[in-house]
Amino acid sequence: MTAREDGTVPAASVVDVQFQSFMADPFATIGTVYARLGLELTGDAEQRMRDFLAANPQEFAPDLTNAHL
């Protein structure tokens, strides 16, 4: 937050994401982030993300044992 507040990162380049929303529908959340940044989430980019996650399920599976939702 400090980087946004002190101008290191322009506020327009920061998108806040709710963890619960991301976990409930990660690709809808990613699409929203892209849209807010003025970027297009192409079908190819989304498929590459899905392929990566499918190939690396344990590396990116959330550990929710101590999460405070």
mmCIF file as gemmi writes it, N, C-alpha and C atoms, coordinates in Angstrom:
data_model
loop_
_atom_site.group_PDB
_atom_site.id
_atom_site.type_symbol
_atom_site.label_atom_id
_atom_site.label_alt_id
_atom_site.label_comp_id
_atom_site.label_asym_id
_atom_site.label_entity_id
_atom_site.label_seq_id
_atom_site.pdbx_PDB_ins_code
_atom_site.Cartn_x
_atom_site.Cartn_y
_atom_site.Cartn_z
_atom_site.occupancy
_atom_site.B_iso_or_equiv
_atom_site.pdbx_formal_charge
_atom_site.auth_seq_id
_atom_site.auth_asym_id
_atom_site.pdbx_PDB_model_num
ATOM 1 N N . MET Axp A 1 ? 0.814 -1.181 0 1 0 ? 1 A 1
ATOM 2 C CA . MET Axp A 1 ? 0 0 0 1 0 ? 1 A 1
ATOM 3 C C . MET Axp A 1 ? 0.863 1.253 0 1 0 ? 1 A 1
ATOM 4 N N . THR Axp A 2 ? 2.001 1.204 0.64 1 0 ? 2 A 1
ATOM 5 C CA . THR Axp A 2 ? 2.855 2.385 0.706 1 0 ? 2 A 1
ATOM 6 C C . THR Axp A 2 ? 3.305 2.809 -0.68 1 0 ? 2 A 1
ATOM 7 N N . ALA Axp A 3 ? 3.638 1.853 -1.531 1 0 ? 3 A 1
ATOM 8 C CA . ALA Axp A 3 ? 4.095 2.198 -2.878 1 0 ? 3 A 1
ATOM 9 C C . ALA Axp A 3 ? 3.023 2.941 -3.65 1 0 ? 3 A 1
ATOM 10 N N . ARG Axp A 4 ? 1.778 2.567 -3.453 1 0 ? 4 A 1
ATOM 11 C CA . ARG Axp A 4 ? 0.674 3.282 -4.108 1 0 ? 4 A 1
ATOM 12 C C . ARG Axp A 4 ? 0.526 4.664 -3.489 1 0 ? 4 A 1
ATOM 13 N N . GLU Axp A 5 ? 0.586 4.729 -2.171 1 0 ? 5 A 1
ATOM 14 C CA . GLU Axp A 5 ? 0.372 5.994 -1.474 1 0 ? 5 A 1
ATOM 15 C C . GLU Axp A 5 ? 1.476 7.008 -1.724 1 0 ? 5 A 1
ATOM 16 N N . ASP Axp A 6 ? 2.726 6.53 -1.821 1 0 ? 6 A 1
ATOM 17 C CA . ASP Axp A 6 ? 3.817 7.485 -2.021 1 0 ? 6 A 1
ATOM 18 C C . ASP Axp A 6 ? 4.115 7.749 -3.495 1 0 ? 6 A 1
ATOM 19 N N . GLY Axp A 7 ? 3.343 7.126 -4.398 1 0 ? 7 A 1
ATOM 20 C CA . GLY Axp A 7 ? 3.49 7.384 -5.818 1 0 ? 7 A 1
ATOM 21 C C . GLY Axp A 7 ? 4.521 6.524 -6.518 1 0 ? 7 A 1
ATOM 22 N N . THR Axp A 8 ? 5.194 5.62 -5.812 1 0 ? 8 A 1
ATOM 23 C CA . THR Axp A 8 ? 6.154 4.716 -6.453 1 0 ? 8 A 1
ATOM 24 C C . THR Axp A 8 ? 5.465 3.931 -7.558 1 0 ? 8 A 1
ATOM 25 N N . VAL Axp A 9 ? 4.271 3.466 -7.264 1 0 ? 9 A 1
ATOM 26 C CA . VAL Axp A 9 ? 3.438 2.785 -8.251 1 0 ? 9 A 1
ATOM 27 C C . VAL Axp A 9 ? 2.205 3.653 -8.444 1 0 ? 9 A 1
ATOM 28 N N . PRO Axp A 10 ? 1.924 4.064 -9.67 1 0 ? 10 A 1
ATOM 29 C CA . PRO Axp A 10 ? 0.749 4.905 -9.895 1 0 ? 10 A 1
ATOM 30 C C . PRO Axp A 10 ? -0.527 4.19 -9.45 1 0 ? 10 A 1
ATOM 31 N N . ALA Axp A 11 ? -1.39 4.898 -8.779 1 0 ? 11 A 1
ATOM 32 C CA . ALA Axp A 11 ? -2.634 4.311 -8.275 1 0 ? 11 A 1
ATOM 33 C C . ALA Axp A 11 ? -3.428 3.635 -9.391 1 0 ? 11 A 1
ATOM 34 N N . ALA Axp A 12 ? -3.372 4.175 -10.589 1 0 ? 12 A 1
ATOM 35 C CA . ALA Axp A 12 ? -4.104 3.595 -11.715 1 0 ? 12 A 1
ATOM 36 C C . ALA Axp A 12 ? -3.539 2.248 -12.151 1 0 ? 12 A 1
ATOM 37 N N . SER Axp A 13 ? -2.344 1.92 -11.668 1 0 ? 13 A 1
ATOM 38 C CA . SER Axp A 13 ? -1.715 0.644 -12.013 1 0 ? 13 A 1
ATOM 39 C C . SER Axp A 13 ? -1.919 -0.424 -10.948 1 0 ? 13 A 1
ATOM 40 N N . VAL Axp A 14 ? -2.749 -0.12 -9.97 1 0 ? 14 A 1
ATOM 41 C CA . VAL Axp A 14 ? -2.995 -1.048 -8.866 1 0 ? 14 A 1
ATOM 42 C C . VAL Axp A 14 ? -4.468 -1.436 -8.878 1 0 ? 14 A 1
ATOM 43 N N . VAL Axp A 15 ? -4.718 -2.745 -8.784 1 0 ? 15 A 1
ATOM 44 C CA . VAL Axp A 15 ? -6.081 -3.244 -8.705 1 0 ? 15 A 1
ATOM 45 C C . VAL Axp A 15 ? -6.175 -4.098 -7.449 1 0 ? 15 A 1
ATOM 46 N N . ASP Axp A 16 ? -7.063 -3.728 -6.556 1 0 ? 16 A 1
ATOM 47 C CA . ASP Axp A 16 ? -7.281 -4.515 -5.349 1 0 ? 16 A 1
ATOM 48 C C . ASP Axp A 16 ? -8.205 -5.679 -5.668 1 0 ? 16 A 1
ATOM 49 N N . VAL Axp A 17 ? -7.871 -6.831 -5.109 1 0 ? 17 A 1
ATOM 50 C CA . VAL Axp A 17 ? -8.636 -8.054 -5.343 1 0 ? 17 A 1
ATOM 51 C C . VAL Axp A 17 ? -9 -8.663 -3.998 1 0 ? 17 A 1
ATOM 52 N N . GLN Axp A 18 ? -10.239 -9.029 -3.844 1 0 ? 18 A 1
ATOM 53 C CA . GLN Axp A 18 ? -10.678 -9.728 -2.645 1 0 ? 18 A 1
ATOM 54 C C . GLN Axp A 18 ? -10.303 -11.204 -2.771 1 0 ? 18 A 1
ATOM 55 N N . PHE Axp A 19 ? -9.632 -11.744 -1.772 1 0 ? 19 A 1
ATOM 56 C CA . PHE Axp A 19 ? -9.19 -13.127 -1.795 1 0 ? 19 A 1
ATOM 57 C C . PHE Axp A 19 ? -10.361 -14.077 -2.032 1 0 ? 19 A 1
ATOM 58 N N . GLN Axp A 20 ? -11.463 -13.866 -1.336 1 0 ? 20 A 1
ATOM 59 C CA . GLN Axp A 20 ? -12.617 -14.748 -1.488 1 0 ? 20 A 1
ATOM 60 C C . GLN Axp A 20 ? -13.152 -14.735 -2.914 1 0 ? 20 A 1
ATOM 61 N N . SER Axp A 21 ? -13.183 -13.583 -3.537 1 0 ? 21 A 1
ATOM 62 C CA . SER Axp A 21 ? -13.642 -13.492 -4.922 1 0 ? 21 A 1
ATOM 63 C C . SER Axp A 21 ? -12.692 -14.234 -5.853 1 0 ? 21 A 1
ATOM 64 N N . PHE Axp A 22 ? -11.409 -14.05 -5.606 1 0 ? 22 A 1
ATOM 65 C CA . PHE Axp A 22 ? -10.419 -14.721 -6.449 1 0 ? 22 A 1
ATOM 66 C C . PHE Axp A 22 ? -10.532 -16.236 -6.315 1 0 ? 22 A 1
ATOM 67 N N . MET Axp A 23 ? -10.674 -16.719 -5.095 1 0 ? 23 A 1
ATOM 68 C CA . MET Axp A 23 ? -10.77 -18.159 -4.875 1 0 ? 23 A 1
ATOM 69 C C . MET Axp A 23 ? -12.075 -18.73 -5.435 1 0 ? 23 A 1
ATOM 70 N N . ALA Axp A 24 ? -13.142 -17.953 -5.38 1 0 ? 24 A 1
ATOM 71 C CA . ALA Axp A 24 ? -14.434 -18.413 -5.874 1 0 ? 24 A 1
ATOM 72 C C . ALA Axp A 24 ? -14.455 -18.519 -7.397 1 0 ? 24 A 1
ATOM 73 N N . ASP Axp A 25 ? -13.816 -17.578 -8.077 1 0 ? 25 A 1
ATOM 74 C CA . ASP Axp A 25 ? -13.818 -17.568 -9.546 1 0 ? 25 A 1
ATOM 75 C C . ASP Axp A 25 ? -12.569 -16.855 -10.041 1 0 ? 25 A 1
ATOM 76 N N . PRO Axp A 26 ? -11.443 -17.564 -10.021 1 0 ? 26 A 1
ATOM 77 C CA . PRO Axp A 26 ? -10.174 -16.909 -10.342 1 0 ? 26 A 1
ATOM 78 C C . PRO Axp A 26 ? -10.132 -16.257 -11.725 1 0 ? 26 A 1
ATOM 79 N N . PHE Axp A 27 ? -10.716 -16.903 -12.721 1 0 ? 27 A 1
ATOM 80 C CA . PHE Axp A 27 ? -10.589 -16.334 -14.06 1 0 ? 27 A 1
ATOM 81 C C . PHE Axp A 27 ? -11.527 -15.155 -14.291 1 0 ? 27 A 1
ATOM 82 N N . ALA Axp A 28 ? -12.64 -15.116 -13.607 1 0 ? 28 A 1
ATOM 83 C CA . ALA Axp A 28 ? -13.472 -13.903 -13.663 1 0 ? 28 A 1
ATOM 84 C C . ALA Axp A 28 ? -12.721 -12.751 -13.006 1 0 ? 28 A 1
ATOM 85 N N . THR Axp A 29 ? -12.051 -13.048 -11.884 1 0 ? 29 A 1
ATOM 86 C CA . THR Axp A 29 ? -11.282 -12.017 -11.187 1 0 ? 29 A 1
ATOM 87 C C . THR Axp A 29 ? -10.123 -11.532 -12.053 1 0 ? 29 A 1
ATOM 88 N N . ILE Axp A 30 ? -9.42 -12.444 -12.671 1 0 ? 30 A 1
ATOM 89 C CA . ILE Axp A 30 ? -8.318 -12.072 -13.565 1 0 ? 30 A 1
ATOM 90 C C . ILE Axp A 30 ? -8.838 -11.221 -14.718 1 0 ? 30 A 1
ATOM 91 N N . GLY Axp A 31 ? -9.997 -11.595 -15.269 1 0 ? 31 A 1
ATOM 92 C CA . GLY Axp A 31 ? -10.593 -10.803 -16.342 1 0 ? 31 A 1
ATOM 93 C C . GLY Axp A 31 ? -10.909 -9.388 -15.897 1 0 ? 31 A 1
ATOM 94 N N . THR Axp A 32 ? -11.4 -9.256 -14.663 1 0 ? 32 A 1
ATOM 95 C CA . THR Axp A 32 ? -11.69 -7.932 -14.107 1 0 ? 32 A 1
ATOM 96 C C . THR Axp A 32 ? -10.412 -7.117 -13.941 1 0 ? 32 A 1
ATOM 97 N N . VAL Axp A 33 ? -9.36 -7.749 -13.462 1 0 ? 33 A 1
ATOM 98 C CA . VAL Axp A 33 ? -8.075 -7.054 -13.302 1 0 ? 33 A 1
ATOM 99 C C . VAL Axp A 33 ? -7.579 -6.561 -14.66 1 0 ? 33 A 1
ATOM 100 N N . TYR Axp A 34 ? -7.588 -7.431 -15.639 1 0 ? 34 A 1
ATOM 101 C CA . TYR Axp A 34 ? -7.15 -7.021 -16.983 1 0 ? 34 A 1
ATOM 102 C C . TYR Axp A 34 ? -7.971 -5.834 -17.481 1 0 ? 34 A 1
ATOM 103 N N . ALA Axp A 35 ? -9.294 -5.931 -17.336 1 0 ? 35 A 1
ATOM 104 C CA . ALA Axp A 35 ? -10.172 -4.865 -17.827 1 0 ? 35 A 1
ATOM 105 C C . ALA Axp A 35 ? -9.884 -3.542 -17.124 1 0 ? 35 A 1
ATOM 106 N N . ARG Axp A 36 ? -9.696 -3.583 -15.82 1 0 ? 36 A 1
ATOM 107 C CA . ARG Axp A 36 ? -9.421 -2.347 -15.072 1 0 ? 36 A 1
ATOM 108 C C . ARG Axp A 36 ? -8.095 -1.724 -15.465 1 0 ? 36 A 1
ATOM 109 N N . LEU Axp A 37 ? -7.174 -2.561 -15.932 1 0 ? 37 A 1
ATOM 110 C CA . LEU Axp A 37 ? -5.878 -2.046 -16.377 1 0 ? 37 A 1
ATOM 111 C C . LEU Axp A 37 ? -5.885 -1.692 -17.864 1 0 ? 37 A 1
ATOM 112 N N . GLY Axp A 38 ? -7.048 -1.842 -18.497 1 0 ? 38 A 1
ATOM 113 C CA . GLY Axp A 38 ? -7.164 -1.505 -19.915 1 0 ? 38 A 1
ATOM 114 C C . GLY Axp A 38 ? -6.522 -2.532 -20.826 1 0 ? 38 A 1
ATOM 115 N N . LEU Axp A 39 ? -6.439 -3.761 -20.341 1 0 ? 39 A 1
ATOM 116 C CA . LEU Axp A 39 ? -5.818 -4.835 -21.112 1 0 ? 39 A 1
ATOM 117 C C . LEU Axp A 39 ? -6.871 -5.852 -21.53 1 0 ? 39 A 1
ATOM 118 N N . GLU Axp A 40 ? -6.579 -6.579 -22.589 1 0 ? 40 A 1
ATOM 119 C CA . GLU Axp A 40 ? -7.477 -7.63 -23.044 1 0 ? 40 A 1
ATOM 120 C C . GLU Axp A 40 ? -6.95 -8.978 -22.565 1 0 ? 40 A 1
ATOM 121 N N . LEU Axp A 41 ? -7.791 -9.736 -21.906 1 0 ? 41 A 1
ATOM 122 C CA . LEU Axp A 41 ? -7.435 -11.109 -21.55 1 0 ? 41 A 1
ATOM 123 C C . LEU Axp A 41 ? -7.898 -11.978 -22.707 1 0 ? 41 A 1
ATOM 124 N N . THR Axp A 42 ? -6.962 -12.348 -23.544 1 0 ? 42 A 1
ATOM 125 C CA . THR Axp A 42 ? -7.319 -13.135 -24.715 1 0 ? 42 A 1
ATOM 126 C C . THR Axp A 42 ? -7.604 -14.58 -24.314 1 0 ? 42 A 1
ATOM 127 N N . GLY Axp A 43 ? -8.317 -15.263 -25.165 1 0 ? 43 A 1
ATOM 128 C CA . GLY Axp A 43 ? -8.584 -16.68 -24.938 1 0 ? 43 A 1
ATOM 129 C C . GLY Axp A 43 ? -7.304 -17.474 -24.85 1 0 ? 43 A 1
ATOM 130 N N . ASP Axp A 44 ? -6.325 -17.107 -25.672 1 0 ? 44 A 1
ATOM 131 C CA . ASP Axp A 44 ? -5.034 -17.79 -25.66 1 0 ? 44 A 1
ATOM 132 C C . ASP Axp A 44 ? -4.312 -17.591 -24.326 1 0 ? 44 A 1
ATOM 133 N N . ALA Axp A 45 ? -4.316 -16.36 -23.822 1 0 ? 45 A 1
ATOM 134 C CA . ALA Axp A 45 ? -3.65 -16.09 -22.542 1 0 ? 45 A 1
ATOM 135 C C . ALA Axp A 45 ? -4.333 -16.855 -21.415 1 0 ? 45 A 1
ATOM 136 N N . GLU Axp A 46 ? -5.657 -16.836 -21.4 1 0 ? 46 A 1
ATOM 137 C CA . GLU Axp A 46 ? -6.373 -17.566 -20.35 1 0 ? 46 A 1
ATOM 138 C C . GLU Axp A 46 ? -6.073 -19.062 -20.444 1 0 ? 46 A 1
ATOM 139 N N . GLN Axp A 47 ? -6.074 -19.601 -21.638 1 0 ? 47 A 1
ATOM 140 C CA . GLN Axp A 47 ? -5.796 -21.03 -21.795 1 0 ? 47 A 1
ATOM 141 C C . GLN Axp A 47 ? -4.389 -21.379 -21.334 1 0 ? 47 A 1
ATOM 142 N N . ARG Axp A 48 ? -3.435 -20.517 -21.607 1 0 ? 48 A 1
ATOM 143 C CA . ARG Axp A 48 ? -2.058 -20.758 -21.16 1 0 ? 48 A 1
ATOM 144 C C . ARG Axp A 48 ? -1.976 -20.751 -19.635 1 0 ? 48 A 1
ATOM 145 N N . MET Axp A 49 ? -2.723 -19.849 -18.993 1 0 ? 49 A 1
ATOM 146 C CA . MET Axp A 49 ? -2.768 -19.836 -17.522 1 0 ? 49 A 1
ATOM 147 C C . MET Axp A 49 ? -3.383 -21.131 -17.004 1 0 ? 49 A 1
ATOM 148 N N . ARG Axp A 50 ? -4.486 -21.546 -17.622 1 0 ? 50 A 1
ATOM 149 C CA . ARG Axp A 50 ? -5.147 -22.784 -17.204 1 0 ? 50 A 1
ATOM 150 C C . ARG Axp A 50 ? -4.227 -23.991 -17.396 1 0 ? 50 A 1
ATOM 151 N N . ASP Axp A 51 ? -3.534 -24.03 -18.506 1 0 ? 51 A 1
ATOM 152 C CA . ASP Axp A 51 ? -2.605 -25.135 -18.775 1 0 ? 51 A 1
ATOM 153 C C . ASP Axp A 51 ? -1.482 -25.163 -17.749 1 0 ? 51 A 1
ATOM 154 N N . PHE Axp A 52 ? -0.954 -23.995 -17.416 1 0 ? 52 A 1
ATOM 155 C CA . PHE Axp A 52 ? 0.115 -23.911 -16.424 1 0 ? 52 A 1
ATOM 156 C C . PHE Axp A 52 ? -0.364 -24.422 -15.073 1 0 ? 52 A 1
ATOM 157 N N . LEU Axp A 53 ? -1.541 -23.978 -14.65 1 0 ? 53 A 1
ATOM 158 C CA . LEU Axp A 53 ? -2.076 -24.416 -13.36 1 0 ? 53 A 1
ATOM 159 C C . LEU Axp A 53 ? -2.351 -25.914 -13.351 1 0 ? 53 A 1
ATOM 160 N N . ALA Axp A 54 ? -2.84 -26.444 -14.463 1 0 ? 54 A 1
ATOM 161 C CA . ALA Axp A 54 ? -3.102 -27.879 -14.544 1 0 ? 54 A 1
ATOM 162 C C . ALA Axp A 54 ? -1.803 -28.685 -14.463 1 0 ? 54 A 1
ATOM 163 N N . ALA Axp A 55 ? -0.741 -28.144 -15.033 1 0 ? 55 A 1
ATOM 164 C CA . ALA Axp A 55 ? 0.555 -28.837 -15.022 1 0 ? 55 A 1
ATOM 165 C C . ALA Axp A 55 ? 1.287 -28.684 -13.697 1 0 ? 55 A 1
ATOM 166 N N . ASN Axp A 56 ? 0.884 -27.726 -12.866 1 0 ? 56 A 1
ATOM 167 C CA . ASN Axp A 56 ? 1.561 -27.438 -11.598 1 0 ? 56 A 1
ATOM 168 C C . ASN Axp A 56 ? 0.551 -27.301 -10.459 1 0 ? 56 A 1
ATOM 169 N N . PRO Axp A 57 ? -0.294 -28.295 -10.249 1 0 ? 57 A 1
ATOM 170 C CA . PRO Axp A 57 ? -1.377 -28.118 -9.281 1 0 ? 57 A 1
ATOM 171 C C . PRO Axp A 57 ? -0.916 -27.934 -7.841 1 0 ? 57 A 1
ATOM 172 N N . GLN Axp A 58 ? 0.12 -28.596 -7.429 1 0 ? 58 A 1
ATOM 173 C CA . GLN Axp A 58 ? 0.555 -28.505 -6.034 1 0 ? 58 A 1
ATOM 174 C C . GLN Axp A 58 ? 1.277 -27.194 -5.737 1 0 ? 58 A 1
ATOM 175 N N . GLU Axp A 59 ? 1.969 -26.656 -6.698 1 0 ? 59 A 1
ATOM 176 C CA . GLU Axp A 59 ? 2.72 -25.423 -6.47 1 0 ? 59 A 1
ATOM 177 C C . GLU Axp A 59 ? 1.812 -24.233 -6.192 1 0 ? 59 A 1
ATOM 178 N N . PHE Axp A 60 ? 0.635 -24.25 -6.77 1 0 ? 60 A 1
ATOM 179 C CA . PHE Axp A 60 ? -0.225 -23.076 -6.686 1 0 ? 60 A 1
ATOM 180 C C . PHE Axp A 60 ? -1.541 -23.357 -5.988 1 0 ? 60 A 1
ATOM 181 N N . ALA Axp A 61 ? -1.658 -24.513 -5.347 1 0 ? 61 A 1
ATOM 182 C CA . ALA Axp A 61 ? -2.848 -24.797 -4.563 1 0 ? 61 A 1
ATOM 183 C C . ALA Axp A 61 ? -2.767 -23.998 -3.267 1 0 ? 61 A 1
ATOM 184 N N . PRO Axp A 62 ? -3.818 -23.311 -2.93 1 0 ? 62 A 1
ATOM 185 C CA . PRO Axp A 62 ? -3.76 -22.496 -1.701 1 0 ? 62 A 1
ATOM 186 C C . PRO Axp A 62 ? -3.747 -23.369 -0.456 1 0 ? 62 A 1
ATOM 187 N N . ASP Axp A 63 ? -2.981 -22.932 0.513 1 0 ? 63 A 1
ATOM 188 C CA . ASP Axp A 63 ? -2.982 -23.57 1.827 1 0 ? 63 A 1
ATOM 189 C C . ASP Axp A 63 ? -3.865 -22.713 2.714 1 0 ? 63 A 1
ATOM 190 N N . LEU Axp A 64 ? -5.065 -23.188 2.935 1 0 ? 64 A 1
ATOM 191 C CA . LEU Axp A 64 ? -6.04 -22.398 3.673 1 0 ? 64 A 1
ATOM 192 C C . LEU Axp A 64 ? -6.152 -22.796 5.132 1 0 ? 64 A 1
ATOM 193 N N . THR Axp A 65 ? -5.184 -23.559 5.624 1 0 ? 65 A 1
ATOM 194 C CA . THR Axp A 65 ? -5.281 -24.042 6.996 1 0 ? 65 A 1
ATOM 195 C C . THR Axp A 65 ? -5.294 -22.913 8.008 1 0 ? 65 A 1
ATOM 196 N N . ASN Axp A 66 ? -4.64 -21.805 7.708 1 0 ? 66 A 1
ATOM 197 C CA . ASN Axp A 66 ? -4.605 -20.672 8.646 1 0 ? 66 A 1
ATOM 198 C C . ASN Axp A 66 ? -5.207 -19.404 8.042 1 0 ? 66 A 1
ATOM 199 N N . ALA Axp A 67 ? -5.975 -19.562 6.972 1 0 ? 67 A 1
ATOM 200 C CA . ALA Axp A 67 ? -6.557 -18.385 6.328 1 0 ? 67 A 1
ATOM 201 C C . ALA Axp A 67 ? -7.679 -17.816 7.173 1 0 ? 67 A 1
ATOM 202 N N . HIS Axp A 68 ? -7.76 -16.528 7.218 1 0 ? 68 A 1
ATOM 203 C CA . HIS Axp A 68 ? -8.84 -15.836 7.924 1 0 ? 68 A 1
ATOM 204 C C . HIS Axp A 68 ? -9.766 -15.237 6.895 1 0 ? 68 A 1
ATOM 205 N N . LEU Axp A 69 ? -10.791 -15.994 6.562 1 0 ? 69 A 1
ATOM 206 C CA . LEU Axp A 69 ? -11.69 -15.557 5.489 1 0 ? 69 A 1
ATOM 207 C C . LEU Axp A 69 ? -12.823 -14.755 6.023 1 0 ? 69 A 1
